Amino acid sequence: MAKDESSHLEEKVLYVNRCSKVVKGGRKFSFSALILVGDGNGKVGYGFAKANELTDAIRKGGEAAKKNLEAFEIEGTTIPHEITVEYDGAILMLKPAPDGTGLVAGSRVRTILGLAGYSNVVAKCMGSNNPINQVKAAFKALR
């Protein structure tokens, strides 16, 4: 969790994948990173980047996330209405919740909702366990 001083954006690394390729001299590793950026006030974005070094992948993903910031509607501390969305194989159900409920969701969706500024939402992820598809389904649902 790093705070960006210029625009008060919070950045979180959601998922890191290490990929290896066997070459003549041994193994060559590359990394992909899924990064979330949010201001806690309705604006959140995600970025996915690949690089040969983990730090480069995280930096590139953070830059992509800041370019893809989207503003979402917040009704008090929850979402405006119940919605079920499907993206690829990921099915996501979001329901508004009364005050005091908190964020009842899986880790990836909870992180997105928290960075967006929601504090009372019930969510259920069904189908795909792919982190990128779950993130895209969450953004589609919030839109």
C-alpha positions as CSV (number, residue, x, y, z in Angstrom):
1,M,0.0,0.0,0.0
2,A,1.7,3.2,-1.2
3,K,0.1,6.6,-1.1
4,D,0.7,8.8,-4.2
5,E,1.3,12.3,-2.8
6,S,0.3,14.2,-6.0
7,S,-3.3,13.0,-6.2
8,H,-3.9,11.1,-3.0
9,L,-4.3,7.8,-4.8
10,E,-3.8,4.5,-3.0
11,E,-2.1,1.7,-5.0
12,K,-2.4,-2.0,-4.2
13,V,-0.8,-5.0,-5.9
14,L,-3.7,-7.4,-6.4
15,Y,-2.0,-10.3,-8.2
16,V,1.5,-11.2,-9.4
17,N,2.2,-14.1,-11.7
18,R,5.7,-15.5,-12.4
19,C,6.1,-17.3,-15.8
20,S,9.2,-19.3,-16.8
21,K,10.5,-20.2,-20.2
22,V,13.2,-22.9,-20.6
23,V,16.0,-21.7,-22.9
24,K,19.4,-22.9,-23.8
25,G,21.1,-21.4,-20.7
26,G,18.5,-22.4,-18.2
27,R,15.2,-20.8,-17.2
28,K,14.1,-17.2,-18.1
29,F,11.5,-15.7,-15.8
30,S,9.0,-13.0,-16.6
31,F,6.4,-11.4,-14.4
32,S,2.9,-10.0,-14.8
33,A,1.2,-7.8,-12.2
34,L,-2.5,-6.7,-11.7
35,I,-2.5,-3.3,-9.9
36,L,-5.5,-1.4,-8.4
37,V,-5.5,2.4,-7.8
38,G,-8.3,4.2,-5.9
39,D,-9.0,7.4,-4.0
40,G,-11.6,6.0,-1.6
41,N,-14.1,8.5,-2.9
42,G,-15.7,6.8,-5.9
43,K,-12.7,6.7,-8.3
44,V,-10.9,3.4,-8.9
45,G,-8.9,1.9,-11.8
46,Y,-6.9,-1.2,-12.6
47,G,-3.8,-1.9,-14.7
48,F,-2.2,-5.2,-16.0
49,A,1.4,-5.2,-17.1
50,K,4.1,-7.7,-18.0
51,A,7.9,-7.2,-17.7
52,N,11.1,-9.2,-17.1
53,E,11.5,-7.7,-13.7
54,L,8.8,-7.7,-11.0
55,T,9.4,-4.0,-10.0
56,D,9.0,-3.0,-13.7
57,A,5.8,-4.9,-14.0
58,I,4.3,-3.3,-10.9
59,R,5.4,0.2,-12.0
60,K,3.9,-0.3,-15.5
61,G,0.7,-1.7,-14.0
62,G,0.4,1.3,-11.7
63,E,0.8,3.7,-14.6
64,A,-1.8,1.8,-16.6
65,A,-4.2,1.9,-13.6
66,K,-3.9,5.6,-13.2
67,K,-4.8,6.1,-16.9
68,N,-7.9,3.9,-16.5
69,L,-9.4,5.6,-13.5
70,E,-13.3,5.4,-13.5
71,A,-15.8,7.2,-11.3
72,F,-18.6,5.2,-9.7
73,E,-21.8,6.2,-8.0
74,I,-21.8,5.8,-4.2
75,E,-25.2,6.0,-2.3
76,G,-24.3,6.7,1.3
77,T,-21.8,3.8,2.0
78,T,-23.2,1.2,-0.5
79,I,-24.1,0.6,-4.1
80,P,-27.4,1.9,-5.6
81,H,-29.0,-1.4,-6.4
82,E,-28.5,-5.2,-6.7
83,I,-26.7,-6.5,-9.8
84,T,-25.5,-9.7,-11.3
85,V,-22.8,-9.5,-14.0
86,E,-21.0,-12.1,-16.1
87,Y,-17.6,-11.5,-17.7
88,D,-16.1,-14.4,-19.6
89,G,-16.5,-17.2,-17.0
90,A,-16.6,-15.0,-14.0
91,I,-20.1,-14.3,-12.5
92,L,-20.3,-11.6,-9.8
93,M,-23.3,-10.7,-7.7
94,L,-23.3,-7.4,-5.8
95,K,-26.0,-6.4,-3.2
96,P,-26.4,-3.2,-1.2
97,A,-26.2,-3.7,2.5
98,P,-27.4,-1.7,5.6
99,D,-24.9,0.2,7.7
100,G,-22.7,-1.9,9.9
101,T,-22.5,-4.9,7.5
102,G,-19.1,-4.1,6.2
103,L,-17.6,-5.5,2.9
104,V,-18.7,-9.2,2.7
105,A,-16.8,-10.3,-0.4
106,G,-13.8,-12.3,-1.7
107,S,-10.4,-10.7,-1.4
108,R,-10.2,-9.3,-4.9
109,V,-13.6,-7.8,-5.0
110,R,-13.3,-6.6,-1.4
111,T,-10.1,-4.7,-2.4
112,I,-11.8,-3.0,-5.4
113,L,-14.9,-2.0,-3.3
114,G,-12.6,-0.7,-0.5
115,L,-10.5,1.4,-2.8
116,A,-13.6,2.8,-4.5
117,G,-14.9,4.0,-1.1
118,Y,-17.8,1.5,-0.5
119,S,-18.1,0.2,3.1
120,N,-21.3,-1.8,3.1
121,V,-21.7,-4.3,0.2
122,V,-22.3,-8.0,0.0
123,A,-20.7,-9.7,-3.0
124,K,-20.4,-13.3,-4.3
125,C,-18.0,-14.5,-7.0
126,M,-19.1,-17.6,-8.9
127,G,-17.6,-19.4,-11.9
128,S,-14.1,-18.4,-12.9
129,N,-11.3,-18.0,-10.3
130,N,-9.2,-16.0,-12.7
131,P,-8.2,-12.7,-11.0
132,I,-8.3,-10.6,-14.2
133,N,-11.8,-11.8,-15.1
134,Q,-13.0,-11.2,-11.6
135,V,-11.7,-7.6,-11.7
136,K,-13.2,-6.9,-15.1
137,A,-16.6,-8.3,-13.9
138,A,-16.4,-6.1,-10.8
139,F,-15.8,-3.0,-12.9
140,K,-18.6,-4.0,-15.3
141,A,-21.0,-4.4,-12.3
142,L,-20.1,-1.0,-10.8
143,R,-20.5,0.7,-14.2
